Amino acid sequence: MSTRTENIDLEIEKLVFLCNAEEGNPGIYELTWELGSYDLTIEDKYRIARALLTEILYEGLVTLEKYSDFSLNSKIETIAPEQYETILNNPYWWYPCNEILSIELTEKGSEFLNGISESLKNRLEKRRSEKK
């Protein structure tokens, strides 16, 4: 890991991604924007976002949904786990396009967020306030 990425608290960024899903995620490209407060190259942002997204998908904390547009009113499909690697390895899906990939919090993800410690809640609040 490069010096720039060593200072990133991945545990907190995972929570930021889950909060992003809880609030309504208009596209997975938004996850790279969540890392915008760090001095990272675009490659590092995508690498970290992809790693965290893959982790929360395989942990069952979020689902990956395909929608016809940014309104997220017309769902096309829920992406099956066996498709994750193919989809996430395709740069097309990481940019706002005609069809949008979004993450949605699962019940397991909600329980995960509800169960975080006070210490983690405080670190998350500090991280979110620093971003503003």
N, C-alpha and C positions, 0 to 999 in steps of 0.2 A: 504494500500500500504506500502511496506517495505521502510526503510530508503534509501536503494539503489535506489529505483525507484522513490522516491519523487523528486529527482533532475533532472528528465528527462522532457524536454520541449516537451510534446506530440504534441503540435501544430506544432513545427518545425519537429518532427519525421514524422508526417503525410505528410508534404511537401517533406521530404527526400524519403518517400515511393512513392509519386507521381512522383518525379524526376526519381526514379528507374524504374518506369513503362514507363516513357517517353524515357528513354535511352535504353530500351530493357531489360526485366527481364528474365533471363534464368531459373527461378524457384523460387517459393515462399520461399524456404529455404534461399534465398539471403536476405530476409527481416530480418531474425534474425542476419545476418552478419552486416547489417546496424547499429545494436545496439551494435556492438563489441567494440566501444570506451568507453562504460560505464562498470563500475564494477558491472556486473549483473550475477546472476546464469543463467544457461541455461534454467531453468524453467521460470525465469522472462523474458528472451529474447523471448521465445516462447509465453508466455502469452501476453506480450505487442505487439509483432508482430501480433498475431492473433486478438487482440482487434482493432488495427489500420487497419489491412487488412479488417476486417469485416465492420468497419466504412466506409472506402472509397468504398467498394463494394456496400453497401446499399445506399450510397449517390450518386451512379451512376458515380463516378469519374474514376473508372477503371472497366474493365471486367476481368473475370477469364477464361482463355483459357487453353485447354488441347492440348499438342503437342506430337508427337511421339518421339522427341529427343531434345537435346540441341540446335540444329541449328535453331529451331523455324520456319522451312520452311514447315513443314507438320502438319497443324492444324487438330486435330481430332474433336474437338467440343468447343463451347462456353458453359460454365457451367451456367445453369439456376439458378436464385436466390433461388428457393426452394431447390436446392441441396447444397447451401453454407455450411450450418451447418453440414450436413453429411460429406461432403468432408473435411472441416477444422477441424473436430473432429477426423479425421483419420490420425494418425501419418505417415502413408505410404506416403501421399502427401507432407509432409514437408521435405522429403529427396530426393535427386536426384535419380530417379529411371528410369525405362524403359520409362515411360510416364511422361511428365513434366507439372506441372501447372505453368502458367505464368500470370502476370497481365499486361494488356495493358491499356494505358490511353485512355479515351473516349473524345469526343469533349467537354463534360461538364468538364472533368478533365483538359483539356488544357485551357479552359476559366478560370477555378479556378486558375490555376498556373499563367496565364497571368494577373489576377486581384489582385494578392497579393500586399499588401502595401510595400512601400520602407523599412519600419521598419522590416517587416517580411523577405524581401529579404536580408537585411543586417544580420539579425539573422541566416538565412539559410546559407548565405555565410560563416559566422563565424563558424557555426557548421560543414560545409563541409570542411573548411580549417583545423579545429582542428582534424578531422578524419585522415588526411593524415600523 
